Structure formats: structure tokens, C-alpha cells
Amino acid sequence: MDKYRDENLDTISGPKWQLLSTSFFANKDLNKVKSIATLFLEQDPDIIMLTEVGGKESLENFNQYFLEDKYNVLLEASNSDRGIDLGYLVKKSLPYTPELISHTKAKLDNGKKFARGVFELRLLDGNKPVFINFLTHLKSKLDMKKQDFEGRSQRVAEVKYLKKLYRKRMNEFLDIPICVSGDLNAIIYKDETEPELKALLEDTNLLDVFEILDRDLKDRITYCYFDSRRDRFDMQLDYILMPKKFKNALNPFETHVLSFDPNSPIFYPDSLQEKLALPSDHYPIQCKINL
């Protein structure tokens, strides 16, 4: 929005919206931006955790111009070579001080770095953390160079380091909720849990919030995939994992997958075209934890 000069964002056309930026990458479709903003304003979350963000300036503009400047923006550049970063929005009115710790430069066992990174958010009461979250976007199953089948060895290395980080904090802070969240690009569901994510759950006391609440698989869908035959496959790729011992702090009535339309049930697309028309190709998860 470097060319924005107070144009009315409620009435501006799509083409003029794109002309507000000189970036090499196009702005996200304005109607999709507005839909996501409406959802956030309706739900009024204290913390918003985002993946595939086009940089800090984009998130600052989204907060300022579409979210009434309610949030502190916490984002640092990730290791992504596709410009898809990770970011937090933390409500300014919270009685806690947010602190961001980046782990993007960590060296993994395979000698590489995270495909994107891990961003640790702490909510501080004075100098004491009352909540910690690790936000990540694990390596996808794309293997463009045909060097790592489904990106599995890289994801295994990322999970191993993420588990080490979590266990370190778990031993430092025994009495506060510590979560692992984000697009994990794999399945966590009972016996169908993929090996690298099964390793994350072992010896950590972490569990998917939907598993803690015993939700059906159909109520956990965050992503729809269409194959070459146009068949749709529903799956959960996005998670909020938390220690089982904090089950009583979890509010079951406000923990679920969200519809993009606050006034309607979730709409799952019947075609790739319908999917592309949605505000995002992933459905957001809302989770309420009482500190």
C-alpha cells in the first residue's frame, strides 16, 4: 500500500486496489481481505496466529486499515523463499506484554534450517510468562527438486528441533499453558497420525485441542484437496496442540473450526473453482484458553 493516499477502501475497485502497491507480488483480493477482517472483528480474538503472510508491512497495513489498529504486530522474516512468513497479532488491550522470539536461524540435525521457521510468543505479566506459543509452518509435501520424497526428511528434522524447544520450555515453566500451533502439513488423528508428528506427541504431553475435546473427524477439517479427477479429500493440516493437563482451561464452546461467514455454517467447496473463491484455502481454528 505504498501508493495509498486515503482512498476509500469500502468503495475502491479491485483494479485500483492493486494499483496501491508497487510490489512485485499482487495484493490479496480486496473482497477476500475484507472477509477475513470481518471474521476477525466479529470473533474479536486476543491473539491471531497467521501463516503465509507477505511480510511485516502487509500485516501492519492489514491491522491498521482493516482491523481498527487493535493489535500489536509481531513478525520477523522467515526462511521462506516464497515470501510466506509467520506472524502474530496480539490485542493492545491485553494486560500482558507480548514478546517474540525467533528460532529461524536454528541449525537442524540435517544441517539445514527450517523451511519457514518457528516463532515463540510469550505473554508476560511483568517478567513472568503466563502463556507461550510456538507458531510454525512445517515443510510441505512439495518436492520440486525430487530430492526428498514428500519433504519428509526435512519435516522430520524440523519436528525434532521443535520438540526439543517445547520440552525445554516445558521444563522451565511447569505451570503455564505452552502450545504448538500452525500448519503442520501432515495428519494428527489417532492411528492415522503420520510418523513425524507422532514423534512430536511422544514424551511431550501435547495433544490436539480437538482430540482433548473428543471432536469427530468431520468437525476438524481445515483443508480440502482436489485431485486430478476432481475428487475432494478433506483433511486437517492446521493444529493447536496443548498439554493435556490444562484440559480444564480449554473452553469447548469456543474451540472449533470457523466458517468464513459468521452468519452461516461452514461451506466446503464442491470444485476447485469454489475453493479458489474462498477467502483462504485453509479454514481458521478458534481456540479459547482461560489463563
Buried (B, 14 or more C-beta within 10 A) or exposed (E): BEEBEEBEBEEBEEEEBEBBBEBEEEBBBBEBBBBBBBBBBEEEBBBBBBBBBBBBBBBBBBBBBBBEEBBBBBBBEBBBEEBBBBBBBBBEEEEBEBBBBBBBEBEBEBEBBBBBBBBBBBBEEEEEBBBBBBBBBBBBBEBEEEEBEBBBBBBBBBBBBBBEBBBEBBEEBEEBBBBBBBBBBBBBBEEEBBEBBBBBBEEBBBBBBBBBBEBEEEEBBBBBEBEEEEEBEEBBBBBBBBBEEBEEEBEEEEBBBBBBBEEEEEEBBEEBEBBEEBBBEBBBBBBBBEE
